[in-house]
Amino acid sequence: MSLSNSRPNLWRACLLLLAVLAVQGCATVPQPNARDPLESFNRTVFGFNEAVDKAVIKPIATGYLAVTPNWLRKGVGNFFNNLEDMWSVVNNGLQGRGNDFSDSVGRVMVNTTIGLLGVVDVASDLNIERHTADFGLTLGRWGVPPGPYVVLPILGPRTLREVAALPVDSAGMPVYQIGDQDTRTWLPLVNVVDIRARYLNAGNVLEGAALDSYTFRRDAYFQRQRNLQYDGNPPDEDAEP
């Protein structure tokens, strides 16, 4: 069924739900969010992503967690973190952040050599901090506004600025530059499963606690992005240019 054909049924369901809540004396009408003008579309994609996660990704991640020893999962996570640090070197350099750039270079050099291609996180043991940065964050620190909130199929929440940055991030991430096509295809999938396995418990808590999972995750995403852009000290939203 197309999105346009499903809208009448969606509106009828919403009106029915509001009527029931009003009778119960606890109805609340959510206020529109200026940062999320595509909320109707985004909620549809969000529901699709949740269905895919429930049917495919979460069961695979659960099995991966059950059969893979902790030391191996830690090594897999470290390996992908090291690849991410390589791209962070470029973006921290583009942002002119000298300390973050030098830390990222140091982490990549230490972990790639002594840490066996990043499988062992020697840099963290040496107290060399991680400063992850992609091109979307680079654009933000250059002053490009985030634009509206967008939920992409499978890829999840983004802002329009980050959507525009995706081709650059895809071209710059080392995992997508591997010559062998099978390896280039499977490595990102392994990364997705590994990340999902790490957040299984958090996801279960969220599913049990959030009254509106979509709104909760959207607002948490906004807060995380602001913290990244302003190094954990974002200004008041009313004062932000």
Secondary structure, 3 states (H helix, E strand, C coil): CCHHHHHHHHHHHHHHHHHHHHHHCCCCCCCCCCCCCCHHHHHHHHHHHHHHHHHHHHHHHHHHHHHCCHHHHHHHHHHHHHHHHHHHHHHHHHCCCHHHHHHHHHHHHHHHHCCCCCCCCHHHHCCCCCCCCCHHHHHHHCCCCCCCEEEECCCEEEEHHHHHHHHHHHHHCHHHHCCCHHHHHHHHHHHHHHHHHHCHHHHHHHHHHCCCHHHHHHHHHHHHHHHHHCCCCCCCCCCCC
